[in-house]
């Protein structure tokens, strides 16, 4: 996949932070699956590729167990900027804080943990929509709560994971949500089989 959607070009949000573009498939022979995380970490920012650090290595392990070829997948993050201290909360704010500090929030996208995406970063969600539309996946895997919210408007990864969900960005393409690999690494190794089971479900949906 080539073209502007996969160029290393940031939307005009915040050039102070490292930027990691989507990684398109290198072997498009398998089922078309999009794997969408939250935001890049330190390893991703250094290498300019999503999911290459410890979380990426665990994701690769889970993908192999599920029978998914990463080379056939679109891989990226909801926000392509690495936030300060890896805190995704940087992209969100309450109405009160936005008013106090003099910036805007994009309330049309709905609340995420009682906050709203900052208008400066709302273009990242629109770019995600355009990228998914160009790729044409059979299913989108939401790796963590941030992409779950961006793709569906829902919150609560434990409640929503492991089933087909409606996609508000591409209504004809279902979403399967699961734990972010970094969550599994943070003392939750017992949830690795759950991550793997959700990926197996995603593959079944892609083949349906």
Secondary structure, 3 states (H helix, E strand, C coil): CCCHHHCCCCCCCCCCCCECCCECCCCCCCCCEEEEEEECCHHHHHHCCCCCCHHHHHHHHHHHHHCCCHHHCEEEEEECECCHHHCHHHHEECHHHHHHHCCCECHHHCCECCEEEEHHHHHHHHHHHHHHHHHCCCEEEEECHHHHHHHHCCCCHHHHCCCEECCCCCCCCEEEEECCHHHHHCCCHHHHHHHHHHHHHHHHHHHC
